[in-house]
């Protein structure tokens, strides 16, 4: 049997899953399940552990390898699970020799499970070219950056991903060109801290310059999308590209986290409430139809009801369409875990209210689209997505095409034709 990948967490993990498959199968592994884990919340770690136990019951003869951010930060916990055969670090999973070593360890029956190197010692990022994604999806991800130099008080990810490092622009352009040549209609640029792109490269190019280079040198690319960004670090070239090139999709996902200035300071964020609102206003002037998404944490330590209400108000004040709500989860070793905690019931209740606000905002935007004609990327035989990442129920269209469709209505969750 082949190598199966079970991926949790972010878009970057989705990209890396294809590299893991290539390297693991290239090392000769078979009948192996790789858990590509996430460490962003306690729930994500718990889901990985539950999945490991379930998969071992279903396939008792398969070897189980755990990698990803949770494997990097909590390697001993996973190694202590009887179901787990190998634990690989986040940098190690990208190296062919680590997978060859895993196969040798399996063949020899080695007892030591952990093969996790020091992620903070990784200083450079080699480009990992993928000729085509195994899934054959019309939308694919291209990793341009990894790691993070910031230390937000709630976040464990820098310790799972290491410090910020970037893929050279030429290598990114080559990757995009190769994927487009294989028929992928939409490319999504992804990274851990995307707007820190280029600081470690010669000449310190920014994300905006990379975006312009892709659009200029791959004219056959139909759609370019940018994943989550830190709005305070958005550069002038990026704003120019948003306003000037229709192939850059009118959809941005923002790492906002809170709408209260005191909470933002305690999170050690670099923007204020005013900065977030002003950025959305600025971008909307450049691209009036743009759709914004945002990450917001509910129940961060010391958050009062009044502080929370300011986060709730951001949905309207920033004109958000998509909301990704995180109930606060204390991560061991982070400063926020040592702060006075909000009661669990209050966290759940606030997260519920945020989600309800996000659902209402999405319904409003869907209704506003009725009567419009949008270019829809056909993802499957039943769904596509507009330029604004709005889902659309479809039928009878060929997967992978970008088709102009008139929007007749909405069912509250998706547009309809």
C-alpha positions in Angstrom: 0.0 0.0 0.0 1.1 3.6 -0.6 2.0 6.3 1.9 -1.2 8.0 3.2 -1.0 11.5 4.6 -3.4 12.8 7.2 -3.1 16.6 7.5 -4.2 18.9 10.2 -4.1 22.7 10.5 -2.9 25.3 8.0 -2.6 25.7 4.3 1.2 25.3 4.6 0.7 21.8 6.0 -1.5 21.1 2.9 1.3 22.1 0.6 3.9 20.2 2.6 1.8 17.0 2.6 2.6 16.6 -1.1 6.4 16.9 -0.4 6.1 14.4 2.4 4.4 11.9 0.1 7.1 12.3 -2.5 10.0 11.9 -0.1 8.5 9.1 1.9 7.6 7.0 -1.2 10.9 7.9 -2.7 12.6 6.4 0.4 10.7 3.1 -0.3 8.2 3.3 2.5 4.9 1.6 2.0 1.8 0.8 4.2 2.7 3.9 6.2 0.4 6.6 7.5 1.9 10.0 8.1 0.2 12.4 10.6 1.1 15.9 9.6 0.1 17.6 12.9 -0.9 21.1 14.0 0.0 22.7 17.4 -2.0 25.9 17.2 -4.6 24.8 19.9 -4.9 22.0 22.4 -7.9 20.8 20.4 -5.7 20.3 17.3 -3.2 18.2 19.2 -6.0 16.1 20.7 -7.5 15.6 17.2 -4.1 14.3 16.0 -3.9 11.8 18.9 -7.5 10.6 18.4 -6.8 10.1 14.7 -3.6 8.1 15.5 -5.5 5.7 17.7 -8.4 5.3 15.3 -6.1 4.7 12.3 -4.1 2.1 14.2 -7.3 0.2 15.0 -8.4 0.3 11.4 -5.0 -0.6 10.0 -3.1 -2.5 12.7 -0.3 -3.5 10.3 0.5 0.0 9.1 3.4 2.0 10.5 2.5 5.5 11.8 4.8 8.4 11.5 4.0 11.7 13.3 5.4 15.0 12.0 4.4 18.7 11.9 4.3 21.4 14.5 2.9 19.3 17.4 5.5 16.6 16.7 8.2 19.3 16.9 7.0 20.9 20.1 5.7 17.7 21.9 7.8 14.9 20.4 8.1 12.9 23.6 4.3 12.8 24.1 3.8 11.3 20.6 6.7 8.9 21.0 5.2 7.6 24.2 2.1 6.5 22.2 2.3 2.8 21.6 0.6 3.3 18.2 3.4 5.6 16.9 6.5 4.2 15.2 8.4 7.4 14.4 8.3 11.1 15.2 9.9 13.4 12.7 10.6 17.1 13.2 9.2 19.9 11.0 12.4 20.5 9.1 13.3 16.8 9.1 10.0 15.9 7.3 11.2 17.9 4.3 14.5 16.0 3.9 14.8 12.7 1.9 17.5 11.4 4.2 15.2 11.6 7.2 12.7 9.3 5.4 15.5 6.9 4.4 16.6 6.8 8.0 13.0 6.1 9.0 12.9 3.1 6.7 16.3 1.8 8.0 15.0 2.2 11.6 11.9 0.2 10.7 13.9 -2.5 9.0 16.2 -2.9 11.9 13.5 -2.7 14.5 15.2 0.3 16.2 13.7 1.3 19.6 14.4 5.0 19.4 11.4 6.7 17.8 12.3 10.4 17.9 14.2 12.1 15.0 13.6 15.8 15.7 16.3 18.3 15.0 16.7 21.8 16.5 14.2 23.9 14.4 15.8 27.2 15.6 19.1 26.2 14.0 17.5 26.2 10.5 18.5 29.4 8.8 17.7 28.9 5.1 14.8 27.6 3.1 15.5 25.5 0.1 12.8 25.6 -2.7 10.8 22.5 -2.9 9.4 22.2 -6.4 6.3 20.1 -7.0 5.4 19.2 -10.6 1.8 18.6 -9.8 -0.3 17.9 -6.7 -1.5 14.3 -6.3 -5.0 15.5 -5.6 -5.3 17.2 -9.0 -7.1 20.1 -7.5 -7.6 23.3 -9.6 -6.4 25.4 -6.6 -2.9 24.6 -5.2 -0.6 26.2 -2.7 3.0 27.4 -3.1 5.1 27.8 0.0 7.2 31.0 -0.2 8.0 31.5 3.5 8.3 29.5 6.7 8.8 30.3 10.4 8.2 33.5 12.3 10.5 36.0 14.1 7.6 37.5 16.2 6.7 36.1 19.6 3.0 36.7 20.1 2.3 35.7 23.7 -0.4 33.1 22.8 1.5 31.4 20.0 3.6 28.2 20.1 4.1 28.1 16.3 7.5 29.8 16.2 8.8 26.9 18.3 7.3 24.5 15.9 8.4 26.2 12.7 11.6 28.1 13.7 12.6 31.6 12.6 11.5 33.3 9.4 13.1 32.2 6.1 12.1 32.7 2.5 12.2 31.0 -0.9 14.1 33.1 -3.5 11.8 34.9 -5.9 13.2 33.1 -9.0 12.4 29.7 -7.5 8.9 30.8 -6.6 8.2 32.0 -10.1 9.6 28.7 -11.5 7.3 26.8 -9.2 4.2 28.8 -10.2 5.0 28.5 -13.9 5.4 24.7 -13.6 2.1 24.3 -11.8 0.3 26.5 -14.3 1.7 24.5 -17.2 0.2 21.4 -15.6 -3.3 23.0 -15.7 -3.7 24.4 -12.2 -5.8 27.5 -12.6 -5.3 29.2 -9.2 -2.2 29.5 -7.1 -2.3 30.4 -3.4 0.9 31.9 -1.9 1.3 30.6 1.6 3.6 30.8 4.6 3.6 31.1 8.4 4.2 34.8 8.5 3.7 35.7 4.8 4.2 39.5 5.0 7.7 38.9 6.5 8.7 37.4 3.2 12.1 38.4 1.9 13.7 40.0 4.9 16.4 37.2 4.9 17.1 37.3 1.1 19.6 39.5 -0.7 18.2 42.9 -1.3 15.3 42.2 1.1 12.5 42.0 -1.4 8.9 42.2 0.0 5.8 40.2 -0.6 4.5 42.9 -2.9 7.5 42.6 -5.2 7.2 38.8 -5.3 3.5 39.2 -6.2 4.3 41.6 -9.0 7.1 39.3 -10.3 4.7 36.3 -10.5 2.0 38.3 -12.3 4.6 39.8 -14.7 6.5 36.6 -15.5 3.7 34.1 -15.6 1.1 35.8 -17.8 -0.7 32.6 -18.4 -1.6 32.3 -14.7 -5.4 32.9 -14.4 -5.7 33.6 -10.7 -3.3 34.4 -7.9 -4.5 34.4 -4.3 -2.7 35.4 -1.1 -3.3 33.5 2.2 -3.3 35.0 5.7 -1.3 38.2 6.1 -0.4 40.6 8.9 -1.9 43.8 7.7 0.5 46.1 9.5 3.3 44.6 7.4 1.6 45.0 4.0 3.9 46.9 1.7 3.2 49.5 -1.0 3.9 47.1 -3.9 1.3 44.6 -2.5 -1.3 47.4 -2.3 -0.4 48.4 -5.9 -1.0 44.9 -7.1 -4.3 44.6 -5.3 -5.5 47.8 -7.0 -4.0 47.2 -10.4 -4.1 43.5 -11.4 -7.5 41.7 -11.7 -5.7 38.3 -11.6 -4.8 39.0 -7.9 -8.0 37.8 -6.3 -10.0 40.4 -4.3 -9.9 38.4 -1.0 -7.5 38.9 1.9 -7.5 37.0 5.2 -6.1 39.1 8.0 -4.4 38.1 11.3 -6.4 40.5 13.5 -6.8 38.3 16.7 -8.6 41.0 18.7 -10.3 44.4 18.4 -9.2 45.7 21.8 -6.0 47.7 22.1 -5.1 46.5 25.6 -5.6 42.8 24.6 -3.6 43.4 21.4 -0.7 44.8 23.6 -0.9 41.8 25.9 -0.9 39.5 22.9 2.3 41.4 21.7 0.7 42.2 18.4 2.1 45.0 16.3 -1.1 46.7 15.2 -3.8 48.7 17.0 -7.6 48.6 16.5 -7.3 51.8 14.5 -4.6 50.2 12.2 -6.9 47.3 11.4 -9.9 49.5 10.5 -7.7 51.9 8.5 -6.1 49.1 6.5 -9.5 47.7 5.5 -10.7 51.1 4.5 -7.5 51.7 2.4 -7.7 48.4 0.6 -11.4 48.9 -0.1 -10.7 52.2 -1.8 -8.3 50.4 -4.1 -10.6 47.4 -4.7 -14.1 48.3 -3.6 -15.5 44.7 -4.0 -12.8 43.0 -1.9 -13.8 40.4 0.7 -12.0 40.2 4.0 -11.6 37.3 6.3 -10.0 37.4 9.7 -8.7 35.3 12.6 -10.0 36.4 16.0 -9.4 34.8 19.4 -12.2 34.6 21.9 -11.4 34.7 25.6 -7.8 35.7 25.6 -6.5 36.0 29.2 -7.7 39.1 31.0 -10.4 39.8 28.3 -13.4 41.4 29.8 -16.9 41.5 28.2 -16.2 45.1 27.2 -12.9 44.2 25.6 -14.6 41.3 23.8 -17.4 43.6 22.4 -14.7 45.5 20.6 -13.6 42.3 18.8 -17.3 41.7 17.9 -17.6 45.2 16.6 -14.7 44.6 14.2 -16.9 42.4 12.0 -18.9 45.4 11.0 -16.2 48.1 11.3 -13.7 46.2 9.1 -16.5 44.8 6.8 -15.4 41.2 7.4 -17.1 38.4 5.4 -15.3 35.3 6.7 -14.5 34.8 10.3 -12.1 32.1 11.7 -12.8 32.0 15.4 -10.3 30.5 17.9 -11.5 29.9 21.4 -8.4 30.7 23.4 -6.4 27.7 24.3 -3.3 28.0 26.6 -0.2 26.5 25.0 2.4 25.3 27.5 5.5 27.5 27.5 3.8 30.6 26.1 3.6 33.8 28.2 -0.2 34.0 27.8 -0.6 30.6 29.6 0.7 32.3 32.7 -1.7 35.2 32.6 -5.1 35.3 34.5 -7.4 33.0 32.4 -10.9 33.6 31.4 -13.4 31.0 32.5 -14.0 28.2 30.0 -17.7 28.8 29.8 -17.2 32.4 29.0 -14.7 31.5 26.3 -17.2 29.1 24.6 -20.0 31.6 24.8 -17.9 34.4 23.3 -16.7 32.1 20.5 -20.3 31.2 19.8 -21.3 34.9 19.5 -18.3 35.6 17.2 -19.2 32.6 14.9 -22.8 33.8 14.8 -21.6 37.3 13.7 -19.4 35.7 11.1 -22.3 33.6 9.7 -24.5 36.7 9.5 -21.8 38.6 7.7 -21.4 35.8 5.2 -25.1 35.7 4.6 -25.2 39.4 4.0 -22.4 39.2 1.5 -24.0 36.3 -0.3 -27.2 38.2 -0.7 -25.3 41.3 -2.0 -23.9 39.1 -4.8 -27.3 38.1 -6.2 -27.6 39.4 -9.8 -23.9 39.7 -10.3 -21.9 37.7 -12.9 -18.7 36.3 -11.3 -15.8 34.2 -12.6 -16.1 30.9 -10.8 -13.3 28.4 -10.4 -14.9 25.0 -10.6 -13.6 22.9 -7.7 -15.8 19.8 -8.0 -18.9 18.6 -9.8 -21.0 20.4 -7.2 -19.1 23.5 -6.1 -17.0 26.4 -7.3 -15.7 29.6 -5.8 -15.9 33.2 -7.0 -12.9 35.6 -7.1 -13.9 36.6 -3.6 -13.7 33.0 -2.4 -17.4 32.8 -2.0 -18.7 29.2 -2.4 -21.2 28.5 -5.2 -23.4 25.5 -5.8 -23.0 24.4 -9.4 -23.7 21.5 -11.7 -22.6 20.4 -15.2 -19.3 22.3 -15.3 -15.9 20.8 -15.9 -13.6 20.8 -12.9 -10.6 23.2 -13.2 -12.3 25.7 -15.6 -12.9 29.3 -14.7 -16.4 30.1 -15.9 -18.5 33.3 -15.8 -21.8 32.6 -14.0 -24.8 34.7 -13.2 -25.7 34.5 -9.5 -29.4 33.8 -9.1 -29.7 33.5 -5.4 -28.2 32.2 -2.1 -29.2 29.4 0.3 -27.5 31.2 3.2 -24.3 29.3 2.9 -23.5 29.2 -0.8 -24.4 31.2 -3.9 -26.7 29.5 -6.4 -27.2 29.7 -10.2 
